[in-house]
């Protein structure tokens, strides 16, 4: 079982973390997958998994802000069905 979650860091940025659980092994420690990911919205449309993300955008001329990643990522899982929550 693979779980992704967003965790704020002490420095104020957000971290996308991944945890992998394999029976009968003990749960793994969450590892950082990406920096600056503010949110992920996963939806399923038929057999297509759609991932929309907001990430940090840093500019030397303005305050940090969140931007939408465009286009959204659409994938068809290998087994042909979307995962169940």
N, C-alpha and C positions, 0 to 999 in steps of 0.2 A: 504494500500500500504506500503510495507516494502522496505527500501532502505539501502544498505550497501555501505560504502565508507571508504577510507583510509585517515587518517589525521596525519601529523607529530606533535609530541608533542614538547614542549619547550626543553625537555631534549635530543632531537635528535632521540628518538625511534619513531616507527610508531604505530598508533593505528587503529584497525578495529572498525568502529563505525556503529551503527544501528539506523535508524530513522523510526518510525511507524506513518503513517498518517491514521486516521480514520474519515470519514465524519460522522456527521457534527462537530465532535470535532476539536479543534485547533491542528495544528501539534505538535507532541511531541518533546521534547529535545532529541538530539542524545545521546545515551548511548554507553559506551565503551564495546565491545564484546571480544576483544583480544588485546594483546600487541605484538609487533614485527612482524606484518604481513606487508610485503613490497608491495606485489601485489597479485591480484586475477584475473584469467582469466577464465571467464565462457563461455562455448560453448555448443551448443546443437547438438546431433547426433541422429536423429529420435526422440524418446521419452525419451532419456537419457541426463540428464544435467551433464556436466563434469566440475569440478572445479579444476584448477591447481593453486597452491599458491607458493610464495616465502616468506620465513620467515628469521628473523635475527638468526644467529648462533653465539654464543659468546663462545670463548675459552680463557683459561688462557694463552695459548701459541702463539696465533696469533691475528691479528686485527679482529674486528667483520666483518662478511661477510654475504651475502645472500645465502641461499640454497633453492633448490626446494624440496617441500614436495612430497615424493614418497611412495606409488603410488598415482596417482591423485584420487580424490574423484568422483565417478560416482553414481548418484542417479536417480531414476525414480520418478517423481512427483506423488503425490497421485491421481491427476486427469488424469494422463497418458499423459499429454502434457507439453512441456517446456514452461516456461513463456515468454511472449513477452516483449521486452524492452520498 
